[in-house]
Amino acid sequence: MTDKTGDYSDTNGLESKTPFLIGVAGGTASGKSTVCQRIMEKLGQQHKDHAERRVVCISQDSFYRSLNPAERLRAERGQFNFDHPDAFDDKKLLAVLKDILAGKKVDIQEYDYVNNSNSSLTHTIYPADVVLIEGILVFYFPEVRDLFHMKLFVDTDSDTRLARRVPRDIMERGRDLEQVLNQYMNFVKPAFEEFCLPTKKFADVIIPRGADNLVAIDLIVHHTWDIMYKKRPGARLVNGCGGEDEATNG
Ligand SMILES: [N-]=[N+]=N[C@@H]1[C@H](O)[C@@H](CO)O[C@H]1n1ccc(=O)[nH]c1=O
């Protein structure tokens, strides 16, 4: 029988199926990306070829708006606020998410933190079952927030986040300690409190301790799996999400 949401017995059903959109918010260095990676691994998608991957992740950082010359100069001196909503091109993010929901493939630019701008590198996101979008302000813009089917907030202590952020910015983003701490105190911390933390109330699930919280991640993976695949008779379960073919049970 065809269940109320339509017949998914053919694998082509995926292309015509709206992807399950998961927003993952939280402060900088809270573990958002790692939570997304764990969810992708557990759904058995991490090592698949891009074109066949059924769970993908994009970052809100790919949607930083272009800076004018004066802003770029400030950014090089660590005097530009990348944690403020105005730093993002939310209209572009909204348009891309709507394309993803329409089952279209989209090209996403890789952000270059060293040069504070989008790099020429892009990667293609093919139609997928589950699309994760992670970023400090993914719940700030109402039209973007309203597109998510599930909203997760990664709630990690600020001191833990700072302790992670300092070495990362120095080693991976070519900054010095003084600049990192100044930027944190002048922009990152105040903007987190003013713009990011208030969006926690929109979350469906708050994940204390982020990626270390394996119980929370397992609950989220199983719930996502149930929503996405229990409806597809014959869908194969992988990576401990049930371990056997789902028969149609009417
Ligand atoms: N600076 N600062 N903070 C933002 C924010 O905390 C985080 C968002 O992922 O990336 C940081 N960020 C963003 C753009 C950039 O060019 N450099 C940078 O460090």
Ligand as a Chemical Component Dictionary entry (heavy atoms), coordinates in Angstrom:
data_LIG
# 
_chem_comp.id                   LIG 
_chem_comp.type                 NON-POLYMER 
_chem_comp.pdbx_formal_charge   0 
_chem_comp.three_letter_code    LIG 
# 
loop_
_chem_comp_atom.comp_id 
_chem_comp_atom.atom_id 
_chem_comp_atom.alt_atom_id 
_chem_comp_atom.type_symbol 
_chem_comp_atom.charge 
_chem_comp_atom.model_Cartn_x 
_chem_comp_atom.model_Cartn_y 
_chem_comp_atom.model_Cartn_z 
_chem_comp_atom.pdbx_ordinal 
LIG N1 N1 N -1 36.196 36.563 14.189 1  
LIG N2 N2 N 1  35.351 35.982 14.427 2  
LIG N3 N3 N 0  34.452 35.284 14.594 3  
LIG C1 C1 C 0  33.806 34.545 13.511 4  
LIG C2 C2 C 0  32.776 33.634 14.124 5  
LIG O1 O1 O 0  32.957 33.498 15.530 6  
LIG C3 C3 C 0  33.026 32.296 13.496 7  
LIG C4 C4 C 0  31.778 31.780 12.835 8  
LIG O2 O2 O 0  31.970 30.461 12.439 9  
LIG O3 O3 O 0  34.050 32.448 12.523 10 
LIG C5 C5 C 0  34.788 33.606 12.832 11 
LIG N4 N4 N 0  35.332 34.209 11.612 12 
LIG C6 C6 C 0  34.505 34.474 10.571 13 
LIG C7 C7 C 0  35.016 35.049 9.429  14 
LIG C8 C8 C 0  36.391 35.347 9.353  15 
LIG O4 O4 O 0  36.911 35.858 8.347  16 
LIG N5 N5 N 0  37.171 35.059 10.427 17 
LIG C9 C9 C 0  36.660 34.491 11.550 18 
LIG O5 O5 O 0  37.387 34.213 12.492 19 
# 
loop_
_chem_comp_bond.comp_id 
_chem_comp_bond.atom_id_1 
_chem_comp_bond.atom_id_2 
_chem_comp_bond.value_order 
_chem_comp_bond.pdbx_ordinal 
LIG N1 N2 DOUB 1  
LIG N2 N3 DOUB 2  
LIG N3 C1 SING 3  
LIG C1 C2 SING 4  
LIG C1 C5 SING 5  
LIG C2 O1 SING 6  
LIG C2 C3 SING 7  
LIG C3 C4 SING 8  
LIG C3 O3 SING 9  
LIG C4 O2 SING 10 
LIG O3 C5 SING 11 
LIG C5 N4 SING 12 
LIG N4 C6 SING 13 
LIG N4 C9 SING 14 
LIG C6 C7 DOUB 15 
LIG C7 C8 SING 16 
LIG C8 O4 DOUB 17 
LIG C8 N5 SING 18 
LIG N5 C9 SING 19 
LIG C9 O5 DOUB 20 
# 
